[in-house]
Amino acid sequence: MENSFKFFRNHQCRYFPCHEVENDFEFNCMFCFCPLYHLKDCGGKPEIKNGIKSCSNCTLPHRPEGYDYIISKLKEKREQSKETA
């Protein structure tokens, strides 16, 4: 599989899929916990519930293009932190 390092589908997980989606064959479990959670401007659709960021309605890390987006966002944040250091 081309680019198999970008995609992992754990259909045996008891929570699979953890978000409602149309096609669970394209559901990517690579980022089960989103590495962008700590970012205010993550690019997803988080909600604030009782002062806590909730990503329950966000499927950004689970979409096929999610890997590339997350990696580019992390690189962008790394470059920004180098500029302010």
Secondary structure, DSSP 8 states (H G I E B T S, - for coil): -TTGGG----TTSTT-SSS--S-GGG---TTSS-TTTT-TT-SS--EEETTEEE-TT--GGGSTTHHHHHHHHHHHHHHHHHHH-
